[in-house]
Each structure stands twice: as C-alpha cells, then as structure tokens.
Amino acid sequence: MSARHRISTMLALSGWAVGGLVGIVFLLSVLGLGGYFGSADAGIVALVGIVLGGGVGVVGGGIVQFAVRAAMAPALPAPPVAPLAIPAPERPIPLREGGLWAAHHARCAESVRRFHALVAALAPGPARDWLADLGAKMDTELDEALRLARYGEALAPGGDGHEESETAQRISARLEEAASAFAATLDRAGGIALDISAASDFEAIRAQLELLEAQAPHLRGGQEA
C-alpha cells in the first residue's frame, strides 16, 4: 500500500479527528508565536486555542473526510438496460406449389410480366408513358392478388376448387376474375400498341388508353373478401 493510499484511508476513516488535531496545533502555534502564553492568562489562552482550533479543525476535517470517501467509493455499475422487445416479422403464408391459389396468382403474374415486356418494346412517347403508369398500377393490383391468394391458402390449403368455406369460394371467384381481367388488359394493350404505330398523334389513341385503364383490374377498389 502506498503512502498516498494510507493517508487517504486515514482521512476517510478519521478525517474529523485529524482535522481537529491539526486545527489545535495550528492555532496554539500562532498564539505561541504571538507571545500570548507569556502573560498571566496563558491557561485561558491555551483553552481558547484548543476549543477554537479544535472546533474549526473538526469541521474542516469532516469536510475533507466526506470528500475523500466520495473519491474512494467504487463507481456503481450502471443498471442493466433491458433490450427492446422487437417483434419477429410475420412470415407470409407460402402458396403451395401446384395448388389452386398458386395457379391463380401465377396467371395474374404472367399477364403483368408480359404487359411490362410489351411496354418496353414501344417507342418512347406519351402513349408509352401512359402504359408504363398503368403497368405500375397493375403491379399494385398483383400485390393484392397475392394477398388474396394467401388468404385462400390459409382457409383452404392448396385448394381444389371445391372448398367448403364460403369465403374461400368468394376469394377463388375474385382471383379467377382478376386473372381474366389481367389477361384482357394485356390483349387490349397489344391492340393499342398496333394503333400507336399507325397513329399520327397521341390524341388519336387517348380514348383507347382511358378505356383500357378503366377496364384494368381494380382489386383494391373492389369489395373485400
């Protein structure tokens, strides 16, 4: 143990006593140097020095003792922080390969894929931009078709077209209509692509584009299953 540590330990244990003793010695020394002990009242002077010096020393030593104890106290470890509970992401219901619901979705997805291929083959221009915007909307509708197919998979795994659940039957009917609508949209878009090649201006085919957009699948706008 080093001398510094021993002194700190002593002050931490009895700093008030050390302070009192130092205070008495200091004040008596000051009084002695001042010649106060040569008078007839030397005893009273000594008593005053002891009381006053000791009192001040005890107070000062107590403050030093408190400070030293605070400095020597080990740092308390921070309370453990509980990790935030992060809910596990829900796993989507997979569509059973070869099942009815997977087949419904595959038909819709194939029509959308071919629609995008058709748009990519068009020459740049307003009509192509219009059809590209419609393609983005069809992507959204395809997401809805996948959601409905997963509902069906949850109610009637695999599906065989003869589900007992009335809701599963409604979902199957909606997906059948959606697949037909996606295919019809693709076919009409092909006809418009031919007209685009022959049209001299965009206004000549605007009405066809507006009709195509109105007749495209609108699963999200339809009645929920």
C-alpha positions as CSV (number, residue, x, y, z in Angstrom):
1,M,0.0,0.0,0.0
2,S,1.5,3.4,-1.0
3,A,1.9,6.3,1.4
4,R,-0.6,8.3,-0.6
5,H,-3.2,5.5,-0.2
6,R,-2.5,5.1,3.5
7,I,-3.1,8.9,4.0
8,S,-6.3,8.8,2.0
9,T,-7.5,5.8,4.0
10,M,-6.7,7.5,7.3
11,L,-8.6,10.7,6.2
12,A,-11.5,8.6,5.0
13,L,-11.7,6.9,8.4
14,S,-11.0,9.7,10.9
15,G,-10.6,12.9,8.9
16,W,-12.5,14.9,11.5
17,A,-10.1,13.9,14.3
18,V,-7.0,14.7,12.1
19,G,-8.6,18.0,11.2
20,G,-9.3,18.8,14.9
21,L,-5.7,17.9,15.9
22,V,-4.3,20.0,13.1
23,G,-6.5,22.9,14.0
24,I,-5.5,22.8,17.6
25,V,-1.7,22.6,16.8
26,F,-2.0,25.4,14.2
27,L,-3.9,27.8,16.5
28,L,-1.7,27.1,19.5
29,S,1.4,27.7,17.3
30,V,0.0,31.0,16.1
31,L,-0.8,32.1,19.7
32,G,2.7,31.0,20.9
33,L,4.4,32.9,18.2
34,G,2.3,35.9,19.1
35,G,3.6,35.8,22.7
36,Y,0.2,35.2,24.3
37,F,1.5,32.4,26.5
38,G,3.9,34.8,28.4
39,S,1.0,36.6,30.1
40,A,-0.8,35.6,33.3
41,D,-3.7,34.4,31.3
42,A,-1.7,31.7,29.4
43,G,-4.1,29.0,30.6
44,I,-7.2,30.7,29.3
45,V,-5.4,31.5,26.0
46,A,-4.4,27.8,25.7
47,L,-8.0,26.7,26.4
48,V,-9.4,29.1,23.8
49,G,-6.8,27.9,21.3
50,I,-7.8,24.3,21.9
51,V,-11.5,24.9,21.7
52,L,-11.5,27.3,18.8
53,G,-8.8,25.5,16.8
54,G,-10.3,22.1,17.5
55,G,-13.8,23.2,16.5
56,V,-12.6,24.7,13.2
57,G,-10.3,21.7,12.6
58,V,-13.1,19.2,13.2
59,V,-15.4,20.9,10.7
60,G,-12.7,21.2,8.1
61,G,-11.6,17.6,8.7
62,G,-15.1,16.4,8.4
63,I,-15.4,18.1,5.0
64,V,-12.1,16.5,3.9
65,Q,-13.2,13.1,5.2
66,F,-16.5,13.3,3.2
67,A,-14.7,14.3,0.0
68,V,-12.1,11.6,0.4
69,R,-14.7,8.9,1.0
70,A,-16.6,10.1,-2.1
71,A,-13.5,9.9,-4.2
72,M,-12.6,6.4,-2.9
73,A,-16.1,5.0,-3.3
74,P,-16.2,2.5,-6.2
75,A,-18.3,3.6,-9.1
76,L,-21.6,1.8,-9.1
77,P,-22.3,-0.1,-12.3
78,A,-25.0,1.2,-14.5
79,P,-28.2,-0.7,-14.1
80,P,-28.7,-3.2,-16.9
81,V,-30.8,-1.9,-19.7
82,A,-33.4,-4.4,-20.9
83,P,-33.2,-4.8,-24.6
84,L,-36.1,-3.5,-26.6
85,A,-38.5,-6.2,-27.5
86,I,-38.6,-6.3,-31.3
87,P,-41.4,-8.4,-32.6
88,A,-40.4,-11.0,-35.0
89,P,-41.6,-10.3,-38.5
90,E,-44.6,-12.3,-39.5
91,R,-43.8,-14.9,-42.1
92,P,-46.1,-14.7,-45.1
93,I,-48.1,-17.7,-45.9
94,P,-46.4,-19.6,-48.8
95,L,-48.6,-20.7,-51.7
96,R,-48.5,-24.4,-52.1
97,E,-46.8,-25.3,-55.4
98,G,-49.3,-26.9,-57.8
99,G,-52.3,-25.7,-55.7
100,L,-55.3,-23.6,-56.8
101,W,-54.1,-20.4,-55.1
102,A,-50.7,-20.6,-56.6
103,A,-52.2,-21.2,-60.0
104,H,-54.5,-18.1,-59.7
105,H,-51.6,-15.9,-58.8
106,A,-49.3,-17.3,-61.5
107,R,-51.8,-16.5,-64.2
108,C,-52.1,-12.9,-62.9
109,A,-48.3,-12.5,-62.6
110,E,-47.6,-13.9,-66.1
111,S,-50.0,-11.3,-67.7
112,V,-48.4,-8.5,-65.8
113,R,-44.9,-9.7,-66.8
114,R,-45.9,-9.8,-70.5
115,F,-47.6,-6.3,-70.2
116,H,-44.3,-4.8,-69.0
117,A,-42.4,-6.5,-71.9
118,L,-44.9,-5.0,-74.3
119,V,-44.5,-1.5,-72.9
120,A,-40.7,-1.9,-73.0
121,A,-40.9,-2.7,-76.8
122,L,-42.8,0.6,-77.6
123,A,-41.1,3.6,-78.9
124,P,-40.6,6.5,-76.3
125,G,-43.5,8.9,-76.2
126,P,-46.7,9.9,-74.3
127,A,-48.5,6.7,-75.1
128,R,-45.7,4.6,-73.7
129,D,-45.5,6.7,-70.6
130,W,-49.3,6.2,-70.1
131,L,-49.0,2.5,-70.4
132,A,-46.0,2.5,-68.1
133,D,-48.0,4.2,-65.4
134,L,-50.8,1.7,-65.9
135,G,-48.1,-1.1,-65.5
136,A,-47.2,0.4,-62.1
137,K,-50.9,0.2,-61.1
138,M,-51.1,-3.4,-62.3
139,D,-48.1,-4.2,-60.1
140,T,-50.1,-2.9,-57.1
141,E,-53.1,-5.0,-58.1
142,L,-50.8,-8.0,-58.5
143,D,-49.7,-7.5,-54.9
144,E,-53.4,-7.5,-53.9
145,A,-53.9,-10.7,-55.8
146,L,-51.1,-12.3,-53.9
147,R,-52.6,-11.2,-50.6
148,L,-56.0,-12.7,-51.6
149,A,-54.3,-15.9,-52.6
150,R,-52.6,-16.2,-49.2
151,Y,-56.0,-15.7,-47.6
152,G,-57.3,-18.6,-49.6
153,E,-54.2,-20.7,-48.7
154,A,-54.9,-20.0,-45.0
155,L,-58.6,-21.0,-45.3
156,A,-58.2,-23.9,-47.7
157,P,-54.5,-25.1,-48.0
158,G,-53.8,-26.0,-51.6
159,G,-57.3,-25.6,-52.7
160,D,-59.1,-27.8,-55.2
161,G,-61.9,-25.6,-56.5
162,H,-64.5,-27.3,-54.2
163,E,-63.8,-25.6,-51.0
164,E,-66.4,-25.9,-48.3
165,S,-65.6,-22.4,-46.9
166,E,-67.9,-19.8,-48.5
167,T,-65.2,-17.2,-48.0
168,A,-62.6,-19.4,-49.8
169,Q,-65.1,-19.8,-52.7
170,R,-65.5,-16.0,-52.9
171,I,-61.7,-15.5,-52.9
172,S,-61.3,-18.1,-55.7
173,A,-64.0,-16.3,-57.7
174,R,-62.3,-12.9,-57.3
175,L,-58.9,-14.3,-58.3
176,E,-60.5,-16.0,-61.3
177,E,-62.0,-12.7,-62.4
178,A,-58.7,-10.9,-61.7
179,A,-56.7,-13.4,-63.8
180,S,-59.2,-12.9,-66.7
181,A,-59.0,-9.1,-66.3
182,F,-55.2,-9.1,-66.3
183,A,-55.2,-11.2,-69.5
184,A,-57.8,-9.0,-71.1
185,T,-55.8,-5.9,-70.3
186,L,-52.7,-7.4,-71.8
187,D,-54.6,-8.2,-75.0
188,R,-56.2,-4.7,-75.3
189,A,-52.8,-3.1,-74.7
190,G,-51.4,-5.2,-77.6
191,G,-54.1,-3.8,-79.9
192,I,-53.4,-0.3,-78.7
193,A,-49.7,-0.9,-79.4
194,L,-50.5,-1.6,-83.0
195,D,-52.6,1.6,-83.2
196,I,-49.8,3.6,-81.7
197,S,-47.6,2.6,-84.6
198,A,-50.2,3.9,-87.2
199,A,-51.5,6.9,-85.2
200,S,-50.1,10.3,-86.3
201,D,-50.7,11.9,-82.8
202,F,-51.3,11.0,-79.2
203,E,-54.8,12.4,-79.1
204,A,-56.0,9.8,-81.7
205,I,-55.5,7.0,-79.1
206,R,-56.2,8.8,-75.9
207,A,-59.7,7.5,-75.6
208,Q,-58.5,3.9,-76.0
209,L,-55.9,4.4,-73.3
210,E,-58.5,5.8,-70.9
211,L,-60.9,2.9,-71.6
212,L,-58.0,0.5,-71.1
213,E,-57.2,2.0,-67.7
214,A,-60.9,1.9,-66.7
215,Q,-61.2,-1.8,-67.6
216,A,-57.9,-2.9,-65.9
217,P,-58.1,-5.0,-62.7
218,H,-59.1,-2.9,-59.6
219,L,-58.9,-5.4,-56.8
220,R,-58.1,-2.8,-54.1
221,G,-61.1,-0.8,-55.1
222,G,-63.4,-3.8,-55.0
223,Q,-65.3,-5.4,-52.1
224,E,-63.1,-7.2,-49.6
225,A,-63.4,-10.9,-49.4
